[in-house]
């Protein structure tokens, strides 16, 4: 072989490995989707800590290359770096670590001071079970339907945890859908809240919560752990880490551990989780009719969860005295998008009465929603695994 032929052959081989030679329309569509996620995060400030890693991950996961090249660079190729990172998603150990951080940064005082608010968080889980029934009617298998339905809890880590156990083939679509709707909380929820409440209800002023003692705050994660995990042992990985993180925060003796759980450890896990979830959305796996159904069901579940919380507060008010009425605007906070949903309650309340601060009241059902979605996930896992 002459030098010219050698160079030509190797150049042709090189070209065959490039993304330009292997790109398909699906890859370009998904790269555009990833860029759109990044735009939403930076330009519109929609959950940048989630959407930037996921958006870049979508782009990274759809860089085309020859599948038969044996380069060990793709997410689904054994021994590749991305595949090693992805084990945390597939084996389900990223979500419990995220819950550790959530527990360590969560103040349950509003819930402890007014325990009936936990009922609002429970009511918001109707979206999960309603979507589950619809998913079954659309032809999804029970395990797949459960993974899709948990999107209604507006809790990305819970959705990843459950889908990794019950429907791993749909996990990429479920995870992206869950985080997308979490980021769109400020867009979706206000319309539903206005639609279901009257002007009179929106200006209801709630009594300030009582002062909660440190002893109560220390006992809450221990008692909460026992009650929830005795009821649904299958939710132990999430609930155990949630209450463990909260105990680190409230004990007053493990401040360094709580700080680590909420900062460096949590940041590292969120980076890896977001990036690998994004990478899992390869066009061949993501651009399917099932993905469209999942996004439609996710929207349905999220809308029903929000509406259920608001309507349940209106029903509760029928049995409460005039001085103890609950503002229905905090009903949306029953979904577990913490603290976004609570901020929406507060912002909408201030829109109708600039002296009516609902944030602390809304945090009660908001943190109850975190517990509720984990319990719902544990219930579905217990029934279907």
N, C-alpha and C positions, 0 to 999 in steps of 0.2 A: 504494500500500500504506500502510495506516494505521500509526501507531506501535505500536499493540497487536499488529497482525498481524506487523509486523517483529520485535518482541520475541519473540512466540510462535514464529515460524519459526526464528529464531536459537537460541532456547532448545531447540527440538526437535533442531536440528542438533547443538548442543552435547551433548545427552543421547546422541545416536547415536554420538558419538565416545568416550564414557566406557567404562571397563572394565565397569561394571555392565550396560551394554546389549550388550556383546560377549562376556561371559564364557560359557564352556562348561564342562561337567562336567570335561573333561580338564584344563583350566586349574586348576581348584580342586584336583584330585587332585595335580597336579605341585607346586602351591604348598604343599600339605601335606607332600609328599615333601621339598621344600627345607627346610621348617621342621623336619622330623624330622632331617635331616642336621645342621642347626645345633644341635639339642638333643643329638645324639650327641657333637658336638664339644665343647660347653660343659659339659654335665652328666656325660657319660661319659668325657670327655677322649680321644676317639678322633680322633687326628690333626687337631687344631683348625686348624692352618695350612693344611690342605687342605680340610677339610669346611666350614669357615665360608665361604670364598670360593665353593666349589661350591654350597653350600646357598643362599646369597644369590643366586647366579647363576641357579639353578633358579627361584627366585621371580621374579627380574627378567625372565627369559626367558619367563615365562608370564603376565605382566601382559597382559590382553586389550586389543586395540584394533582399529579397523577396518583391515583389510588393504588396502582400496582408497583409504585416506585420503591416501596419498602423503606421510606425515609424516617418512619416513626416520629412524625410530627403532628398528626391529626389527633383530635380529642378521643376518637374511638379506636386508635391504634395502640395496642399493648406496648407498654414501656415508654411511651412518649411522655414528655413533661406534662402536657395538658391532661393526658389520661391519668397521671398520678394525682394531679390536683383534683381531677373530677371524681376520684374515689370518695372524697369527702361529701360530695353530693349523692353519688350512687349508693354509698353505704350509709348515708343519713347521719353523719356526725357533725357536719357544719351547723344544721339547724339547732341542735341542743346547745351548742356553744354560743350561737346568737341569742338564744333564750337566757343563757347565763348573763350576758350583757344587759338584756332587757330587764331582767329581775334586779340587777345591781343598780340600775338607773331609775327604777320605778318606785314612786311613793304611793303606797296603798292607803294612805290616811283618809282620803275622801271616801273610799269604799268602806273602811272600818267605821268611820263616823256615821255613815248612812248605809247600813247593810242592804236595805231594800233595793239599792241601785244595782245590785248584782243581778236582779231579775231582768233589768233592761239588757244587760250583756247577754243573758241567757236567751231573751226574746230575739235578739239579732241573729242567733244561730239558726232561726227558721229558714234563712236564705240558703244555708248549706243543705238542709234536708229537702227543701223544695226543689233545689237544683238537682239533687240526687235522683228524685223521682222523674224529673223531666229527662235527665240523661238516660235513664233506663228506657223511657218511652222512645228515645231517639235511636235506640239500638246499641248503646254502649254496654259492655259487660259490667256486672256489679262492681268489680274492683276498679275499673276505669271510671265509672260514674262517681265513685267515692272520691277519687283523686281530683276529678273536675269540680265536684260540688264544694270542696273545701275552699275553693277560691272565694266563696261568699263570705268567709271569715275575714277577708282582706288582710291575710297574714301570710306573707311570702315564705318564711321559714317553715311554718306548719304545712303549707301546700307542698313544699319540696320534700319534707319528711314523709308525709303520707303517700305522695305519689311515688317516691323511691321504694316504698314497701309494697304498694298495691298495683301501680301502673307505670313501671319504669320506662316503657316505650313512649309514654305521653308526657314524661316529666318536663322536657324542654318547653313544650307548648304551655303546660300548666304553670310552670314557674314564671315564664315571661308574661303570661296573662295575669297572674296574681300580682306581680310587681307593677305591671302597667296600670291596673285598676287602683292599686294603692297610691300610685303617683297621681292618678286622676281624681282622687277624693275631692279636692277643691272644685272640680268641674262638675262632677256627677251629683254629689250630695245636696248642695244648696237648693237645686230645683225641686228635688223630692221633698225636702223639708218645708219649703214654702207651699208646695202643693197640698200637703197634708195638715197644715196648721192654719189657725186663724190669727188675725191681728191681735186679738185679745190674749190668745195662748202664748204668743211670741214675747209678750212683755211680762209674763209671770215672773215675779221675783221670789227666789228661793231663800230660805233661812240659811245663814252661815253655818257650816258644819262645826260640831263641837271639837274641842282640842283633844287630840289622840295622844295617849301616853306612850313613852318609849317601850314599856312592858307590852302594851297591846301590839305595837309594831313588831316586836321581836317574836311574840307568840303567833302572829298571823301567818307567816310563812311556814311555821311548823305545823300548825293546825290545818292550814290550807293544803299542805302537802299530804297529810294523812287522809283528809276527807276526799280529796280528788283522786289520789292514787289507789285508795281502797275501793273507790267506785269504778275507776277505769285504770287498772294496772298497766294496760298497754300504752297509756299516755305518759308513763314514768320518765322516759328520756327527756321529754319537753318540760313537763310539769316539775320534775325533780330539779332540773337545772334552773328553771325560772325561780322557784322558791329558794333554792340554794343561793342564787345571786342576790335575792332580796335580803336573805339573812346576813350575808356578808355586809350589805349596806347598813342594815338596821342594828346589828349587834354593837356597833360603836368600837369594836376591838379589831376589826379586820379591814380598816379603811384602805390600806395598800392593796389588798386583794380585790376589793370592790372597785378601786380606781383602775387597776389593771384590766378587770373584766369589762369595764365600760369604755376604756380608751384603746390601748395598744392591741390587746387580744381581740376585742370586738372589731376594731378597724381592719386588722389582718384577715379575719374570717369573712367580713363583708366584702373585701377586695377579692378574695379567692372565690367566694360564693357567687358574687355578681359576674365575675369574669367567666367562670366555668359554666354557669347557667347560660350566659350569652353564647358561648362557644358551642353549646349543645344544640343550638338551633340551626344546624346545617340544612341547607335548602332541601335536600333530598328527603330529610326527615320532617321538616317543619311545614313546607308548602303543600299541605294536603287538605282534603275536605274536613278531616277530623279537627284540624287546627281551627278552621272557621267555626265549626260547631262548638269547640271549647271556648273560644272568645265570646260567642253569643251566649252560651250558658253561664260563663263567668260574669258577664254583664247582668244577666237575669238574676243570678245569685246575689250579686252585690246590691242591686236595686231592691230586691226583696228583703235583704238583711237590713238595709237602711230604713226602709218603710216599716218593717216589723218593729224595730226599736221605737220609732216615733209613734206608731199606732198603739203600742203597748203602754207607753207613758200616758196617752190620752185615756186608755182604759183604766189605768191605775188611778188617775185623777178622779174618776167617778166614785171611788171608795175612800178618797182622802179628804180631810177637812179643808176648809177654805184657806187656812193658814199654812197648810202643809203641802199645797199643790206643787207638782214638779213641772218645770218648763219642758214641753215636748221637744224643744230644739236640742235637748241633750240626748234624745233618743237615738240620733244618728251615731253617737259615740259608742254605741254597743258593738260596732265592728272593731276589730283589734288593731286598726291603723293608729298606733300611738306615736306621738300625741296629735297627729294631724286632724283626726276626726274631732277631738276635743276642741282644737283651735277653730274648726269650722263652726261648732256650736257657739263658741264665744263670739266669733266675728259676726255671725248672723244675729245673735242677741243684741250686740252693740249697734247693729244697723237699725234696729227698731227702738232701742232705748240705750242711749250712750252711757247710761249709768248702771246697766244691768250686766254685770260680769258673771259669765257662766262657766269659765274655764275650770275652776276647782270642782264645781258640781259635775261637769262633764267628764272629768278624769275618773270619777267613780265607775260609771258604766264602761268607759274606755279600757281601763285596766281589767275590769270584769270580762270584757270581750276577749282579752288575751287569754285569760284562763278558760273562758267558754270555748274558744276555737280549739285550744289544746285538748280539752275534754271531748269535744265533738270528734276530733281526729282520733283520739284514743278509742272512742266508742266505735267508730267505723272500722278502725284497725282490728279491734277485738272481735267484731262480728264477721269480718271478711277474711282475715288472715288464716 
